[in-house]
Amino acid sequence: IVSPNGRFLGVLAGRLSFRGIELLLRDQVADRDERVVVVQADAQVIAAAGRTIAAPSIEMLRRLQLADSTTVAYTAADGADVLGALAPIPRTEWLAIAEIPADIAYGEIRRMRNASAVLVLILLAVVGSLAYALGLLIVQPLSRLTLASNRVASGDLDVDVPLSGGGELMQLTGVFNDMVRRLREGRDELERLSVTDELTGLANRRRLMSEIGREVTRSLRHEHPFAILMLDVDRFKTFNDTYGHQAGDFVLKRLAITLRKCVRDVDTVARYGGEEFMVILPETPAAEAKA
């Protein structure tokens, strides 16, 4: 201090305390692994709070300034890998730097990634369950209908699709089963008509020849006898000419009924043609056939 006349009077020294700033900074990082430091433009530390503080280098300070308040990954002056960001303090030449250890910062990212992965797995499980349920309700019954349709198209009518699902799908399955049942009944009726004599209801000549072939094969394999009876109606033409064809047809029908009553269930009674009939007697030798 110098007087107005230029005489030296003494020296006045003052010490600035930034304890108030440090208290504010400590409130920001309390119970956290972050650290905050306030520095001057020459990297000199003014106040700090958090983990052990080391003054940043001028090069690191410039790098943070060029990042324009965005996060930068770097190695701090104390050798720790950190993520940091810098922001200027208004109306001062000071700069505030906030740092967090990289493992902690990336730990949050890893936890978010793991949580996202778990969420994706849960969504996949839900979607898979819904797809499986839809498959049971829709796709599987449709697949059964498709396979059954292919079997019917190939000539296999022994098909019965179980009713499942609901609504139109169940109705469609019921209509399909009813259609196949009608086709099966029609086929059975056609097969019956193809081997049945229309007038008498006995086996016709076609079935007769098939049964004879089957009995011959069985007899040769097992060395068992079988017999064939051949019958005809005497003077049937005269009867027809005298009483008419309707009366003749009546005689043939009554004769068919009589023959069926006189044989066993395993025997085959057939109309060979006209007024001629044949009876196949399995496991029957000639003597029993005569009787």
Helices and strands as residue ranges (DSSP letters): H 19-29, E 35-39, E 45-50, H 58-66, E 72-75, E 81-88, E 95-101, H 102-134, I 135-139, H 140-153, H 168-194, H 205-222, E 226-232, H 236-243, H 245-262, E 268-273, E 276-282, H 286-290
